[in-house]
Amino acid sequence: MSAHAPEFGKVVVFGTGLIGGSFALALKEAGAVEEVVGFGRTPATLRAAQQLGVIDRAGINPTHEIEEADIVLVATPVAQMPEIFARIEPYLGPNTIVTDGGSTKGDVVAAARAAFGDKISQFVPAHPIAGAENSGPAAARWDLYQGKKVVVTPLPENSDDALDHIKRAWSLCGADIYELAPEAHDRVFAAVSHLPHLLSYALVHDLAVREDADLFFTFAASGFRDFTRIAASHPEMWRDICLANRAALLGELDSYRAQLDELRLALAQNDGERLEEVFGIARQARRSWAGDN
């Protein structure tokens, strides 16, 4: 803990699980926050968060907590955000900056515009890229964001001060900060995150509903394990993410189907040269991305 006064006074977190809880713990570890107040869906969750030291106390009523907060982080599933934005809007203080941890941005920005109206400049959207299969306050870790990327997707209305405020908070958590426009963010993550989840669920589902499913799963080995690890992720969360980003995801799905059709054609025509060419380009790209070169 550092001796100087914390940079942030009060931080309010909606959703005290992996994302919100780790944000709180990281700021505490950095000595950067005076007090963390948590809101959640159940009193039991908030009690657990308090016992684990994730939050200092549970918030009862946004009326009394939001106005003097430096930062409000909404770290719930994206489908719950519109209602939370609407709840806190009347109580935003002039210096309160609201941010989020949602993995889609277009829908969150639209919800924020609808709820905050002319206070939209006080909302700075962000996406910490530090997923894990576990959830709840017990999954929160102070070092979750060390060396991880956080994508901030500024709005035209955001002041430099508001933007710096949120970037600084994530930097104190140990994260590397990137900036993308909300639309660019959704296009990128449809391709590198949302589509792989969809494909992984699809493959496992295809086998699971066959009459002799047990036979297939008996012989599935490391290749199947690697490809399908993400099909063990939270179905409700991924339903929301897919629907929230459906325009960009449909585009990526069409692009992938065209790629599959091309490979199918090469296979049907016994075109080993084309298969090897595609595999070679993919292998080279995968190796350089993973640092295997």
N, C-alpha and C positions, 0 to 999 in steps of 0.2 A: 504494500500500500504506500502511495506517495504522501508526502507531508503537506503539499500545497492543497488549497481548497479545490474540491471537485469541480470539473468543468460544467457538469449538469446538476441542477438541483433535483427536481422530481422527474422521474421517468415513469410513465404509465404504460403497462403492457396488457393488451387484450389477447389472451391465449398464452398460457405460461408453460407450454410444452417445449419440444425440441428447439424450435426457432426462437420464440419469444423468451423462453427460460434461459437459453444459452446467451442471448443478447444481454439479458439482465446480469447473469453471472460474469460475463466478460467485462462489462462496464464496472461491476463491483471489484473484480480482480485488478482492474487498471486504476482503481481509486478515483473513478471519473464521475461517480453519481452519489448524491446524498441519500436519496430514498427511491425505492422501486415499489410501486403500487400495482397489484395485479387484479385483473378482472377475468372471469372464466365462466364456463357453462354450469359448473357444479361447485358447491361449497367444499366438497371433499377434495377436488383437484386443487383448489386454492389453499386448503389446509396443508395438503402435501407439499405444495410449492413453498409455503411459508416455513414448514418444518425442515425442508431441504435447504433453506436459505436462499432460494431463488428470488423470492420477493420479501420485502420487509413487512408488508401487510396487505390484506385483501381489501379492495375497494368495494364499497357498498353502493354508492350512488355517483354516477358521472358528474352530477351537478357540482359536487364538492371537490372533485379531483382534477378535472380537466383544465380549468381556467389558469391555474398557476403551474401547470406541467410544462417543462421545457420540450420534452419529446413524448408523443403518444405513438407507440408501435402497435399496429393491428396485425397480429401474427396468427390469425385464425384461418381455416379453409376459406378460399375466395368467395364461396357462396354465402358465407355469413357476413361478409364485409359491408354490403350496402346497408344492412340494418344497423350495424355498429356505427358507421359513418353518420347515419341519420340521428342516432342517439347522442352522439358527442357534439354535433355541429353547434347547437345552441350555446354551448358552454366553452367554446374555444376562446382562450385568452389571446390578446394581440400578439404575444410572442411564442405561442404554442405552435410547434411544427409537428404535423402528423405524417407518419410514413407507414409502409406496410411490408409484409414479407411474402407476398403472393407470387406464385410462379407463372402467372399470366398477368399481363399489364393492361391491355386494351380494355377489358371488361372492368377492371378495378378503377382505371382512370375515368371511365364513363360513369361508374357508380359514385365516385368521388365528386365529379362535376355536378351530378344530380343532387347530391346531399349537401355539398359545401357552397355551391353557388358562387357568390362574389368573394368567398373566403378560400377559393381553390388555390390561391398562391401559397397557402399554408400547408398544402399537401405535396409531399415529395415522394413519388413512388419508387420502390426498390425491390430487388429480388436477391436474397442471399442464396448462393448455390452451395448448399451444404446439407444435402438430404441424408437421411439414414432410415433404416427400416423400422426403428423404434420411435415411439411417441410418448407424450405425457411428461410431467415435470421431472420424473426420475431419469428421463433420457437427456435432460439438459446438461451441458458441459461448458465450463468457462472457456475451454480452448477449441470449441467447435469451429470457429471461424478463422483460426490461425492459418494464414497462407491460402485461404479460400477466396473465391471471387464473390464480390457483391456488385450487381449491376444496378446502377441508379438510372432511372429513366425520367429525366427532368421534364417539366411542363414549361411552355413558353412564359407562363405567369410567375414561375418561381423566381424569387430574388436570389442573388449570389449568396447572400447571408443564409437563407433557408437551405440552399443546396449544400453549402459548406458545413452547416450544422449537422446534417444527416451524414455527409461523407466523413466528417470528423468522428462521429459516434461509431460508425462501422470500422473506421481505421483503428480506433482505440480497442476494438474487438480483435484486432490482428488481421483484418481482411484487406485484400487488394481491391481497389475500387475501379470500376469500369463504368462508362456512360454509353447508353444506347437510347434512341428514340423508342417510345413504347411499341410502335408498329414493327420496327426492326427487331426488337427484343422478341416479340411473339413469333415472328417468322423464323428466327434462329432457333428458338427453343422448341417450336413445332418439329423442326427437323432433327435436332440432336437429343431431345429428351422425350417429347410427347409421342412422336412416331415410334421410337424404339419400345416404349412401354406398350403401345397399342399392338405392335407386332409380337412382342413377347407374350402378352395375354392371349393373342389370337392363336399362336402355335400351341400353347399349353391347353387351351380350350378345345382346339381341334382334336387333340389326342384324348383329352379327358372324356369327351362325349362318345368316343367309339366303344363298341361293344367289348372289344378286347383291349381296352385301355391299359389294363395291368401288364399285358405282354410288352407294350411299348415302354412303359415306365420302368419295367424290370431291366431293360437293356440300355436305357438312357444313361449316358456317361458325362464326362467333363464338358464336352462341346455343348450338350444340351443344358447342362448346369450353368455354364457361362452365359449362354444366350437367353436363358429364361429366369435368371436371378431376379430381375425386376418385376416379374409376374407375381412375386410374393409381396408386392407393395400394396398399400391400403386401397381397396376398390372404390370406396366412397370418395376419397380424395382424388383419385385418378379419373373417376367419372366426372367430377366437377372441373378438373383441369382440361380434359378433352372437350367438354361442352363449352367451357369458357373460351377456348382458343380454336373453336371448330373451323372457322374460315381458313386460318393459316394451316391447320392440321389437315383439312380436306385437300388443300393444294399439295401438301407434302405426300399425302396418301396417293393422290393421282400420279405424282412424279415417281413414286416408288413402284406403283403398279405398272407404269410404262417401262421401268427398269426390269421388272420381273417378266413382262411380256417379251422384252428384248432377249433376256436369258432363255426364256421358254422357246423362242424361235431358234436361237442358236442350238439348243438341245435337240429340238425337233429336226433341224437340218444337219445334225451331226457335225456342227461347226466348232470343233475343238479349239481352233485358232482364236475365234471370237471369245469363247469362254475364258481361255487363258489370258487374253488381253485384258478383259474386265477384271479378272481375279488379280492380275499383276498390278494394275493401276490401284486397285483397292488395297492390296497388300502393302505397296509402297506408301500410300497415304496413311494407312493404319500404323505402320512402323515409324514414320517420321512424327506422327502425332504423339505416339507413346514414347518417343525418344529412344527407339531401338536401333537407330542408324549408327 
